[in-house]
C-alpha cells in the first residue's frame, strides 16, 4: 500500500517536473526569438 502510494507520488512529481521544464524551455525560446 505505502509502496504504491510512494510510486504514485513520484510519478506525479516527475510529470510536474517535466511540465515545468517544458514550460521554461518554451519561455526561453520565445525570449530568444524576440
C-alpha positions as CSV (number, residue, x, y, z in Angstrom):
1,X,0.0,0.0,0.0
2,X,2.6,2.5,1.1
3,X,4.9,1.5,-1.8
4,X,2.1,2.1,-4.3
5,X,1.4,5.5,-2.8
6,X,5.1,6.5,-2.9
7,X,5.3,5.3,-6.5
8,X,2.2,7.4,-7.4
9,X,3.7,10.4,-5.7
10,X,7.0,10.1,-7.5
11,X,5.2,9.6,-10.8
12,X,3.1,12.8,-10.3
13,X,6.2,14.7,-9.2
14,X,8.1,13.6,-12.3
15,X,5.2,14.7,-14.5
16,X,5.1,18.1,-12.8
17,X,8.8,18.5,-13.2
18,X,8.6,17.6,-16.9
19,X,5.8,20.1,-17.4
20,X,7.7,22.9,-15.6
21,X,10.9,22.1,-17.6
22,X,9.0,22.2,-20.9
23,X,7.3,25.5,-20.0
24,X,10.6,27.0,-19.0
25,X,12.2,25.9,-22.3
26,X,9.3,27.3,-24.3
27,X,9.5,30.6,-22.5
28,X,13.3,30.9,-23.1
29,X,12.6,30.0,-26.8
30,X,10.2,32.9,-27.1
31,X,12.6,35.3,-25.4
32,X,15.3,34.4,-28.0
33,X,13.1,35.0,-31.0
34,X,12.2,38.5,-29.7
